[in-house]
Amino acid sequence: MSYQKFARDVGFIGTVQVLTSLGNFFLLPIITKSLGAYYYGIWAQINITASLITPFALMGLSMALVRFLSSETEINKIREAVYSILFFVTMSGLLVSFLLYMFAEPLAAFGFKDSGAAYFIQAGSLLILLNVLEPVSLYYFRVFKQIRKFSYLTLFEVFGKLLFTIVLLKMGYGLLGLIAATLLVQSAIVLIAFLTIVSQIGFVIPKFIYIREYLQFSLPLTPNALIRWVTESSDRYLVTFFLGLKSVGVYSAACSIGSLTQFLVSPLQLILLPELAKLFDENKIDKVIIYMSYSLRYFLLISIPAVFGLSALAKPLLGIFTTEDFISGWLVIPVIAFSGLMAGVVQIFINTLLIVKKTKAQTYINIAAAVSNVLINLLLIPSIGIVGAALSTLLSYFFMAVLCIHMSLKYFKHEFYFYDIAKSILSSLTMYLFISYFDISNIDMIFEVTGIGVLVYLFGMLLLGGFNDFELSLIKKYLFGIKKNLVKIIGV
């Protein structure tokens, strides 16, 4: 893949990510204002529980698909690999979904502190099956660089959930309607992806020839996913235990806004890992270093102003997109936004351990972060509430980032562009002061102030010389290309 195509694909996915974020933004007020903090807390706990259990069924096989097929060209091997993994995770997903259904009552009493939540847990048990089938199905398009198909399916999922959620909530189905909307849309995504795969490579009953090799690579990643869950999501259970379901609803709503910075790495990561694996297998180490160094630079130049912007808009965002019950969580947003930046750095540097197949080192890093996260949560949540949970997440991701950078430097010599990062921080601070001046009271003002804030940041970077001539030309092409991409995506 040429650098130009890499940049174009990242730019296209970036545009899709903007639309996806908008869809999620519109979904948040619909859910919070319809369900309230208590039932939103139950919904958040169901999602967190699903994210805990899903790795047991997935067993890291989606990453095995990426790692082993990124440079594969033989159609028979591709076909065998794709269908053996799909069949394998289907069986494991069904089993784990059944177990969640059977143990819903004790889980509701212990983990949710509300036995009445058992009904909703049972209704959402099939989320496990769909949560393992969807990544495997979609990663096929990621591996073979069919970025537009991947992006269209992602958009369909976000806006499909938005549409069905609105309809079912308006019909009065409440939380059950929200669960049904999610199941319907994810089922459609899996079906469309599967039919597309069949049309491209045909269909065979797999013989599971390579499944042992894939599991040897992926099984060490399963504890990673579970341990990462401790770092990313266990605080919801601890907030529930110490503060109750209403508090976890407030915390989850704030986290859904603050974590937008973590999504900024998605356009890079979706393309970066398959490309790095291919380049490493071809022994093009110099290009591996170039891709990783520039990916880090561009991620930081975007995520740093995002952190400052979300911090300035924290209270208006919660006030406009939720209800009065949620506004107390506004202090969580800046901390989680910074955590998302650290998580993005981790995602970029963890690629080193994946391409050199040192997955055990990744496990040790995740264990250290998870243990520190739980200990800090136990210390801070009882004393300072949900802000303590957010600080625990930030400290854990910072710890992980330091360890991942240290491990990556053992294999590759990276360029960190410290001067450009300093210029970005200074420009972002100027933007923060500008945004904080406004008294924002509606959605229109949020978009207007955000747009002007972006211009303030870009102007500051231009004055400080934060972009070189080549990057300036890319920015111009990208800005002019946004309209073209939007036309292609939404058909206007």
Number of C-alpha atoms within 10 A of each C-alpha: 10 7 11 10 10 17 18 16 20 21 19 21 25 20 21 21 21 13 18 21 18 13 19 19 17 14 19 19 19 17 24 22 15 19 18 19 26 18 19 24 26 24 25 20 25 22 16 18 23 21 18 19 19 24 23 20 24 29 24 25 27 24 22 24 22 22 24 18 21 22 17 13 10 9 11 11 13 17 19 20 22 22 22 20 24 21 15 18 24 17 12 19 26 17 14 20 22 17 13 20 19 15 13 20 20 14 19 21 14 12 18 24 16 16 15 12 21 20 14 18 28 20 15 23 24 21 25 28 24 22 22 26 28 20 16 27 24 22 20 22 19 23 23 16 19 14 18 16 15 19 23 14 17 18 20 16 21 20 19 21 24 23 15 18 24 18 15 18 19 12 10 11 14 16 20 17 19 22 23 18 22 20 20 14 20 21 20 16 21 21 15 13 23 20 12 15 19 13 10 10 13 12 14 13 10 18 11 14 12 14 18 10 11 21 17 12 21 22 18 18 23 20 21 23 22 21 23 19 20 23 25 22 20 21 26 28 21 20 24 20 15 16 16 18 26 20 23 27 28 28 30 24 28 29 21 15 24 26 22 23 26 21 20 22 27 19 22 26 18 20 20 20 25 25 23 24 23 21 20 17 14 10 11 12 15 12 15 20 18 14 19 22 18 15 18 21 17 13 21 22 20 16 26 21 25 23 25 23 25 26 24 21 23 21 20 20 23 24 20 16 22 23 16 12 18 23 21 16 22 25 18 26 30 25 25 30 30 28 27 26 29 25 24 26 24 20 21 24 22 24 21 28 17 21 18 12 13 14 19 15 18 23 20 15 21 27 20 16 26 24 15 18 26 20 11 18 25 17 14 18 21 15 11 10 17 29 21 22 29 27 21 29 32 24 18 24 27 20 19 26 24 15 21 24 17 12 18 17 12 9 13 14 12 17 13 13 12 10 10 18 17 14 20 24 19 18 24 28 18 17 25 23 14 17 23 14 9 13 11 19 12 13 12 10 14 18 11 11 18 17 11 14 21 16 13 19 22 19 15 20 20 15 12 15 12 20 17 10 9 8 11 13 11 15 13 10 12 18 11 11 16 15 13 12 17 15 11 10 17 10 7 8
